[in-house]
Amino acid sequence: MSSPPRRKPPAMADKLAAALLAVPGLIPEAMRWDTAKVICAYPEWHHWPIPVADNGPTEPWNLTPMAPEAHREETRKRTIPTLAKN
């Protein structure tokens, strides 16, 4: 009896899309069945805990996925005023 063929491991984009789908409220329900490429392109990345206004690095530990509308509001309310003060 032969063993079943080995499957290739999931591609990085598929892993990222699965992780993004696991974040409650991040990806709209209507997008759940889109391709990994579409799902990965949807969120915007917020610099947190060190904001971009404070020269926060673009490193995985300092990036949080946010829905585009929420990220734009956060930028309008916090980032832009902080940058204007500096």
Backbone atoms as SQL, in Angstrom:
CREATE TABLE atoms (id INTEGER PRIMARY KEY, chain TEXT, resi INTEGER, resn TEXT, atom TEXT, x REAL, y REAL, z REAL);
INSERT INTO atoms VALUES
  (1, 'A', 1, 'MET', 'N', 0.830, -1.170, 0.000),
  (2, 'A', 1, 'MET', 'CA', 0.000, 0.000, 0.000),
  (3, 'A', 1, 'MET', 'C', 0.882, 1.244, 0.000),
  (4, 'A', 2, 'SER', 'N', 0.625, 2.149, -0.914),
  (5, 'A', 2, 'SER', 'CA', 1.466, 3.337, -1.002),
  (6, 'A', 2, 'SER', 'C', 0.858, 4.460, -0.160),
  (7, 'A', 3, 'SER', 'N', 1.747, 5.368, 0.241),
  (8, 'A', 3, 'SER', 'CA', 1.280, 6.501, 1.041),
  (9, 'A', 3, 'SER', 'C', 0.711, 7.579, 0.110),
  (10, 'A', 4, 'PRO', 'N', -0.183, 8.425, 0.636),
  (11, 'A', 4, 'PRO', 'CA', -0.753, 9.477, -0.209),
  (12, 'A', 4, 'PRO', 'C', 0.318, 10.482, -0.615),
  (13, 'A', 5, 'PRO', 'N', 0.133, 11.152, -1.738),
  (14, 'A', 5, 'PRO', 'CA', 1.133, 12.129, -2.178),
  (15, 'A', 5, 'PRO', 'C', 1.221, 13.285, -1.168),
  (16, 'A', 6, 'ARG', 'N', 2.414, 13.791, -1.009),
  (17, 'A', 6, 'ARG', 'CA', 2.625, 14.907, -0.088),
  (18, 'A', 6, 'ARG', 'C', 2.152, 16.202, -0.727),
  (19, 'A', 7, 'ARG', 'N', 1.477, 16.989, 0.058),
  (20, 'A', 7, 'ARG', 'CA', 1.033, 18.299, -0.427),
  (21, 'A', 7, 'ARG', 'C', 2.126, 19.316, -0.195),
  (22, 'A', 8, 'LYS', 'N', 2.140, 20.320, -1.062),
  (23, 'A', 8, 'LYS', 'CA', 3.073, 21.421, -0.853),
  (24, 'A', 8, 'LYS', 'C', 2.582, 22.227, 0.336),
  (25, 'A', 9, 'PRO', 'N', 3.494, 22.808, 1.113),
  (26, 'A', 9, 'PRO', 'CA', 3.051, 23.663, 2.211),
  (27, 'A', 9, 'PRO', 'C', 2.368, 24.920, 1.651),
  (28, 'A', 10, 'PRO', 'N', 1.504, 25.546, 2.423),
  (29, 'A', 10, 'PRO', 'CA', 0.820, 26.746, 1.931),
  (30, 'A', 10, 'PRO', 'C', 1.816, 27.860, 1.603),
  (31, 'A', 11, 'ALA', 'N', 1.493, 28.628, 0.586),
  (32, 'A', 11, 'ALA', 'CA', 2.325, 29.764, 0.211),
  (33, 'A', 11, 'ALA', 'C', 2.218, 30.839, 1.292),
  (34, 'A', 12, 'MET', 'N', 3.215, 31.714, 1.385),
  (35, 'A', 12, 'MET', 'CA', 3.221, 32.766, 2.396),
  (36, 'A', 12, 'MET', 'C', 1.992, 33.661, 2.289),
  (37, 'A', 13, 'ALA', 'N', 1.551, 33.988, 1.069),
  (38, 'A', 13, 'ALA', 'CA', 0.365, 34.831, 0.898),
  (39, 'A', 13, 'ALA', 'C', -0.870, 34.137, 1.457),
  (40, 'A', 14, 'ASP', 'N', -0.979, 32.830, 1.287),
  (41, 'A', 14, 'ASP', 'CA', -2.116, 32.092, 1.840),
  (42, 'A', 14, 'ASP', 'C', -2.069, 32.098, 3.364),
  (43, 'A', 15, 'LYS', 'N', -0.886, 31.978, 3.935),
  (44, 'A', 15, 'LYS', 'CA', -0.741, 32.023, 5.396),
  (45, 'A', 15, 'LYS', 'C', -1.117, 33.405, 5.930),
  (46, 'A', 16, 'LEU', 'N', -0.645, 34.456, 5.260),
  (47, 'A', 16, 'LEU', 'CA', -0.964, 35.807, 5.698),
  (48, 'A', 16, 'LEU', 'C', -2.464, 36.063, 5.580),
  (49, 'A', 17, 'ALA', 'N', -3.070, 35.651, 4.475),
  (50, 'A', 17, 'ALA', 'CA', -4.512, 35.844, 4.293),
  (51, 'A', 17, 'ALA', 'C', -5.284, 35.123, 5.390),
  (52, 'A', 18, 'ALA', 'N', -4.881, 33.918, 5.740),
  (53, 'A', 18, 'ALA', 'CA', -5.548, 33.174, 6.810),
  (54, 'A', 18, 'ALA', 'C', -5.414, 33.897, 8.145),
  (55, 'A', 19, 'ALA', 'N', -4.226, 34.451, 8.420),
  (56, 'A', 19, 'ALA', 'CA', -4.018, 35.192, 9.666),
  (57, 'A', 19, 'ALA', 'C', -4.878, 36.454, 9.694),
  (58, 'A', 20, 'LEU', 'N', -4.964, 37.154, 8.575),
  (59, 'A', 20, 'LEU', 'CA', -5.787, 38.368, 8.513),
  (60, 'A', 20, 'LEU', 'C', -7.270, 38.038, 8.684),
  (61, 'A', 21, 'LEU', 'N', -7.717, 36.923, 8.116),
  (62, 'A', 21, 'LEU', 'CA', -9.107, 36.512, 8.275),
  (63, 'A', 21, 'LEU', 'C', -9.421, 36.156, 9.730),
  (64, 'A', 22, 'ALA', 'N', -8.418, 35.777, 10.492),
  (65, 'A', 22, 'ALA', 'CA', -8.622, 35.407, 11.901),
  (66, 'A', 22, 'ALA', 'C', -8.761, 36.621, 12.814),
  (67, 'A', 23, 'VAL', 'N', -8.407, 37.814, 12.336),
  (68, 'A', 23, 'VAL', 'CA', -8.536, 39.024, 13.151),
  (69, 'A', 23, 'VAL', 'C', -10.002, 39.469, 13.092),
  (70, 'A', 24, 'PRO', 'N', -10.696, 39.448, 14.231),
  (71, 'A', 24, 'PRO', 'CA', -12.124, 39.796, 14.209),
  (72, 'A', 24, 'PRO', 'C', -12.385, 41.207, 13.665),
  (73, 'A', 25, 'GLY', 'N', -13.312, 41.291, 12.728),
  (74, 'A', 25, 'GLY', 'CA', -13.739, 42.573, 12.191),
  (75, 'A', 25, 'GLY', 'C', -12.791, 43.242, 11.215),
  (76, 'A', 26, 'LEU', 'N', -11.669, 42.624, 10.908),
  (77, 'A', 26, 'LEU', 'CA', -10.701, 43.266, 10.010),
  (78, 'A', 26, 'LEU', 'C', -11.113, 43.154, 8.547),
  (79, 'A', 27, 'ILE', 'N', -11.415, 41.957, 8.101),
  (80, 'A', 27, 'ILE', 'CA', -11.762, 41.709, 6.704),
  (81, 'A', 27, 'ILE', 'C', -13.283, 41.606, 6.597),
  (82, 'A', 28, 'PRO', 'N', -13.905, 42.391, 5.722),
  (83, 'A', 28, 'PRO', 'CA', -15.366, 42.303, 5.576),
  (84, 'A', 28, 'PRO', 'C', -15.802, 40.893, 5.202),
  (85, 'A', 29, 'GLU', 'N', -16.939, 40.492, 5.732),
  (86, 'A', 29, 'GLU', 'CA', -17.471, 39.143, 5.491),
  (87, 'A', 29, 'GLU', 'C', -17.561, 38.835, 4.000),
  (88, 'A', 30, 'ALA', 'N', -17.921, 39.816, 3.195),
  (89, 'A', 30, 'ALA', 'CA', -18.068, 39.606, 1.751),
  (90, 'A', 30, 'ALA', 'C', -16.740, 39.242, 1.080),
  (91, 'A', 31, 'MET', 'N', -15.622, 39.550, 1.729),
  (92, 'A', 31, 'MET', 'CA', -14.307, 39.268, 1.131),
  (93, 'A', 31, 'MET', 'C', -13.738, 37.915, 1.556),
  (94, 'A', 32, 'ARG', 'N', -14.410, 37.195, 2.440),
  (95, 'A', 32, 'ARG', 'CA', -13.855, 35.953, 2.989),
  (96, 'A', 32, 'ARG', 'C', -13.473, 34.932, 1.919),
  (97, 'A', 33, 'TRP', 'N', -14.127, 34.966, 0.778),
  (98, 'A', 33, 'TRP', 'CA', -13.871, 33.961, -0.252),
  (99, 'A', 33, 'TRP', 'C', -13.044, 34.513, -1.407),
  (100, 'A', 34, 'ASP', 'N', -12.511, 35.711, -1.248),
  (101, 'A', 34, 'ASP', 'CA', -11.633, 36.270, -2.275),
  (102, 'A', 34, 'ASP', 'C', -10.287, 35.553, -2.263),
  (103, 'A', 35, 'THR', 'N', -9.455, 35.866, -3.228),
  (104, 'A', 35, 'THR', 'CA', -8.134, 35.252, -3.297),
  (105, 'A', 35, 'THR', 'C', -7.233, 35.826, -2.203),
  (106, 'A', 36, 'ALA', 'N', -6.181, 35.103, -1.897),
  (107, 'A', 36, 'ALA', 'CA', -5.215, 35.566, -0.892),
  (108, 'A', 36, 'ALA', 'C', -4.661, 36.932, -1.271),
  (109, 'A', 37, 'LYS', 'N', -4.420, 37.136, -2.550),
  (110, 'A', 37, 'LYS', 'CA', -3.865, 38.415, -3.010),
  (111, 'A', 37, 'LYS', 'C', -4.810, 39.568, -2.677),
  (112, 'A', 38, 'VAL', 'N', -6.105, 39.397, -2.885),
  (113, 'A', 38, 'VAL', 'CA', -7.094, 40.440, -2.602),
  (114, 'A', 38, 'VAL', 'C', -7.200, 40.671, -1.101),
  (115, 'A', 39, 'ILE', 'N', -7.241, 39.599, -0.331),
  (116, 'A', 39, 'ILE', 'CA', -7.356, 39.710, 1.125),
  (117, 'A', 39, 'ILE', 'C', -6.118, 40.408, 1.703),
  (118, 'A', 40, 'CYS', 'N', -4.951, 40.051, 1.234),
  (119, 'A', 40, 'CYS', 'CA', -3.709, 40.650, 1.752),
  (120, 'A', 40, 'CYS', 'C', -3.592, 42.125, 1.388),
  (121, 'A', 41, 'ALA', 'N', -4.208, 42.535, 0.294),
  (122, 'A', 41, 'ALA', 'CA', -4.119, 43.929, -0.134),
  (123, 'A', 41, 'ALA', 'C', -5.121, 44.832, 0.583),
  (124, 'A', 42, 'TYR', 'N', -6.110, 44.245, 1.269),
  (125, 'A', 42, 'TYR', 'CA', -7.170, 45.057, 1.869),
  (126, 'A', 42, 'TYR', 'C', -6.711, 45.897, 3.067),
  (127, 'A', 43, 'PRO', 'N', -6.090, 45.306, 4.103),
  (128, 'A', 43, 'PRO', 'CA', -5.788, 46.119, 5.288),
  (129, 'A', 43, 'PRO', 'C', -4.704, 47.150, 5.024),
  (130, 'A', 44, 'GLU', 'N', -4.743, 48.193, 5.832),
  (131, 'A', 44, 'GLU', 'CA', -3.646, 49.147, 5.867),
  (132, 'A', 44, 'GLU', 'C', -2.869, 48.856, 7.153),
  (133, 'A', 45, 'TRP', 'N', -1.616, 49.267, 7.182),
  (134, 'A', 45, 'TRP', 'CA', -0.749, 48.898, 8.303),
  (135, 'A', 45, 'TRP', 'C', -0.441, 50.125, 9.144),
  (136, 'A', 46, 'HIS', 'N', -0.833, 50.027, 10.404),
  (137, 'A', 46, 'HIS', 'CA', -0.681, 51.115, 11.362),
  (138, 'A', 46, 'HIS', 'C', 0.590, 50.888, 12.182),
  (139, 'A', 47, 'HIS', 'N', 1.394, 51.940, 12.318),
  (140, 'A', 47, 'HIS', 'CA', 2.608, 51.834, 13.139),
  (141, 'A', 47, 'HIS', 'C', 2.211, 51.933, 14.611),
  (142, 'A', 48, 'TRP', 'N', 2.343, 50.822, 15.327),
  (143, 'A', 48, 'TRP', 'CA', 2.006, 50.793, 16.744),
  (144, 'A', 48, 'TRP', 'C', 2.780, 49.676, 17.408),
  (145, 'A', 49, 'PRO', 'N', 3.460, 49.879, 18.500),
  (146, 'A', 49, 'PRO', 'CA', 3.271, 50.886, 19.533),
  (147, 'A', 49, 'PRO', 'C', 4.046, 52.188, 19.325),
  (148, 'A', 50, 'ILE', 'N', 5.013, 52.219, 18.406),
  (149, 'A', 50, 'ILE', 'CA', 5.733, 53.465, 18.159),
  (150, 'A', 50, 'ILE', 'C', 5.156, 54.085, 16.891),
  (151, 'A', 51, 'PRO', 'N', 4.387, 55.173, 17.031),
  (152, 'A', 51, 'PRO', 'CA', 3.747, 55.772, 15.858),
  (153, 'A', 51, 'PRO', 'C', 4.754, 56.285, 14.838),
  (154, 'A', 52, 'VAL', 'N', 4.321, 56.368, 13.600),
  (155, 'A', 52, 'VAL', 'CA', 5.169, 56.880, 12.534),
  (156, 'A', 52, 'VAL', 'C', 5.565, 58.327, 12.834),
  (157, 'A', 53, 'ALA', 'N', 4.685, 59.071, 13.524),
  (158, 'A', 53, 'ALA', 'CA', 4.992, 60.461, 13.881),
  (159, 'A', 53, 'ALA', 'C', 6.185, 60.550, 14.834),
  (160, 'A', 54, 'ASP', 'N', 6.454, 59.462, 15.560),
  (161, 'A', 54, 'ASP', 'CA', 7.609, 59.398, 16.461),
  (162, 'A', 54, 'ASP', 'C', 8.727, 58.556, 15.856),
  (163, 'A', 55, 'ASN', 'N', 8.765, 58.519, 14.536),
  (164, 'A', 55, 'ASN', 'CA', 9.761, 57.734, 13.791),
  (165, 'A', 55, 'ASN', 'C', 9.670, 56.235, 14.077),
  (166, 'A', 56, 'GLY', 'N', 8.456, 55.747, 14.230),
  (167, 'A', 56, 'GLY', 'CA', 8.261, 54.313, 14.438),
  (168, 'A', 56, 'GLY', 'C', 8.767, 53.522, 13.255),
  (169, 'A', 57, 'PRO', 'N', 9.519, 52.465, 13.520),
  (170, 'A', 57, 'PRO', 'CA', 10.083, 51.685, 12.419),
  (171, 'A', 57, 'PRO', 'C', 9.030, 50.844, 11.701),
  (172, 'A', 58, 'THR', 'N', 9.272, 50.589, 10.452),
  (173, 'A', 58, 'THR', 'CA', 8.416, 49.702, 9.682),
  (174, 'A', 58, 'THR', 'C', 8.990, 48.299, 9.814),
  (175, 'A', 59, 'GLU', 'N', 8.700, 47.705, 10.958),
  (176, 'A', 59, 'GLU', 'CA', 9.139, 46.350, 11.292),
  (177, 'A', 59, 'GLU', 'C', 7.900, 45.564, 11.713),
  (178, 'A', 60, 'PRO', 'N', 7.890, 44.247, 11.535),
  (179, 'A', 60, 'PRO', 'CA', 6.693, 43.473, 11.869),
  (180, 'A', 60, 'PRO', 'C', 6.175, 43.707, 13.292),
  (181, 'A', 61, 'TRP', 'N', 7.054, 43.846, 14.266),
  (182, 'A', 61, 'TRP', 'CA', 6.612, 44.029, 15.652),
  (183, 'A', 61, 'TRP', 'C', 5.945, 45.389, 15.871),
  (184, 'A', 62, 'ASN', 'N', 6.106, 46.336, 14.937),
  (185, 'A', 62, 'ASN', 'CA', 5.546, 47.677, 15.091),
  (186, 'A', 62, 'ASN', 'C', 4.437, 47.965, 14.075),
  (187, 'A', 63, 'LEU', 'N', 3.881, 46.940, 13.474),
  (188, 'A', 63, 'LEU', 'CA', 2.810, 47.122, 12.491),
  (189, 'A', 63, 'LEU', 'C', 1.571, 46.350, 12.919),
  (190, 'A', 64, 'THR', 'N', 0.426, 47.007, 12.815),
  (191, 'A', 64, 'THR', 'CA', -0.852, 46.398, 13.162),
  (192, 'A', 64, 'THR', 'C', -1.787, 46.564, 11.974),
  (193, 'A', 65, 'PRO', 'N', -2.416, 45.475, 11.511),
  (194, 'A', 65, 'PRO', 'CA', -3.346, 45.627, 10.396),
  (195, 'A', 65, 'PRO', 'C', -4.621, 46.319, 10.863),
  (196, 'A', 66, 'MET', 'N', -5.111, 47.243, 10.055),
  (197, 'A', 66, 'MET', 'CA', -6.359, 47.943, 10.354),
  (198, 'A', 66, 'MET', 'C', -7.185, 48.038, 9.084),
  (199, 'A', 67, 'ALA', 'N', -8.500, 48.051, 9.267),
  (200, 'A', 67, 'ALA', 'CA', -9.374, 48.299, 8.121),
  (201, 'A', 67, 'ALA', 'C', -9.047, 49.692, 7.587),
  (202, 'A', 68, 'PRO', 'N', -9.080, 49.896, 6.278),
  (203, 'A', 68, 'PRO', 'CA', -8.690, 51.185, 5.706),
  (204, 'A', 68, 'PRO', 'C', -9.419, 52.377, 6.325),
  (205, 'A', 69, 'GLU', 'N', -10.729, 52.246, 6.538),
  (206, 'A', 69, 'GLU', 'CA', -11.487, 53.371, 7.097),
  (207, 'A', 69, 'GLU', 'C', -10.982, 53.721, 8.494),
  (208, 'A', 70, 'ALA', 'N', -10.755, 52.711, 9.337),
  (209, 'A', 70, 'ALA', 'CA', -10.276, 52.936, 10.701),
  (210, 'A', 70, 'ALA', 'C', -8.865, 53.521, 10.692),
  (211, 'A', 71, 'HIS', 'N', -8.021, 53.051, 9.781),
  (212, 'A', 71, 'HIS', 'CA', -6.656, 53.570, 9.715),
  (213, 'A', 71, 'HIS', 'C', -6.641, 55.028, 9.276),
  (214, 'A', 72, 'ARG', 'N', -7.469, 55.365, 8.309),
  (215, 'A', 72, 'ARG', 'CA', -7.525, 56.763, 7.853),
  (216, 'A', 72, 'ARG', 'C', -8.016, 57.683, 8.967),
  (217, 'A', 73, 'GLU', 'N', -8.992, 57.219, 9.751),
  (218, 'A', 73, 'GLU', 'CA', -9.486, 58.024, 10.870),
  (219, 'A', 73, 'GLU', 'C', -8.403, 58.194, 11.933),
  (220, 'A', 74, 'GLU', 'N', -7.698, 57.127, 12.242),
  (221, 'A', 74, 'GLU', 'CA', -6.604, 57.187, 13.212),
  (222, 'A', 74, 'GLU', 'C', -5.526, 58.160, 12.738),
  (223, 'A', 75, 'THR', 'N', -5.204, 58.101, 11.474),
  (224, 'A', 75, 'THR', 'CA', -4.195, 59.006, 10.910),
  (225, 'A', 75, 'THR', 'C', -4.668, 60.455, 10.990),
  (226, 'A', 76, 'ARG', 'N', -5.928, 60.680, 10.644),
  (227, 'A', 76, 'ARG', 'CA', -6.474, 62.040, 10.668),
  (228, 'A', 76, 'ARG', 'C', -6.524, 62.599, 12.085),
  (229, 'A', 77, 'LYS', 'N', -6.901, 61.774, 13.049),
  (230, 'A', 77, 'LYS', 'CA', -7.074, 62.257, 14.422),
  (231, 'A', 77, 'LYS', 'C', -5.772, 62.342, 15.217),
  (232, 'A', 78, 'ARG', 'N', -4.835, 61.430, 14.954),
  (233, 'A', 78, 'ARG', 'CA', -3.652, 61.382, 15.810),
  (234, 'A', 78, 'ARG', 'C', -2.339, 61.671, 15.093),
  (235, 'A', 79, 'THR', 'N', -2.091, 61.002, 13.988),
  (236, 'A', 79, 'THR', 'CA', -0.788, 61.121, 13.337),
  (237, 'A', 79, 'THR', 'C', -0.570, 62.515, 12.749),
  (238, 'A', 80, 'ILE', 'N', -1.519, 63.002, 11.970),
  (239, 'A', 80, 'ILE', 'CA', -1.352, 64.306, 11.321),
  (240, 'A', 80, 'ILE', 'C', -1.206, 65.418, 12.343),
  (241, 'A', 81, 'PRO', 'N', -2.042, 65.491, 13.398),
  (242, 'A', 81, 'PRO', 'CA', -1.826, 66.544, 14.406),
  (243, 'A', 81, 'PRO', 'C', -0.481, 66.454, 15.114),
  (244, 'A', 82, 'THR', 'N', -0.020, 65.240, 15.392),
  (245, 'A', 82, 'THR', 'CA', 1.286, 65.078, 16.039),
  (246, 'A', 82, 'THR', 'C', 2.407, 65.559, 15.128),
  (247, 'A', 83, 'LEU', 'N', 2.323, 65.189, 13.845),
  (248, 'A', 83, 'LEU', 'CA', 3.346, 65.650, 12.898),
  (249, 'A', 83, 'LEU', 'C', 3.316, 67.158, 12.754),
  (250, 'A', 84, 'ALA', 'N', 2.124, 67.758, 12.785),
  (251, 'A', 84, 'ALA', 'CA', 2.003, 69.221, 12.657),
  (252, 'A', 84, 'ALA', 'C', 2.651, 69.933, 13.846),
  (253, 'A', 85, 'LYS', 'N', 2.554, 69.348, 15.035),
  (254, 'A', 85, 'LYS', 'CA', 3.174, 69.946, 16.224),
  (255, 'A', 85, 'LYS', 'C', 4.693, 69.919, 16.150),
  (256, 'A', 86, 'ASN', 'N', 5.215, 68.858, 15.544),
  (257, 'A', 86, 'ASN', 'CA', 6.674, 68.710, 15.444),
  (258, 'A', 86, 'ASN', 'C', 7.159, 69.528, 14.293);
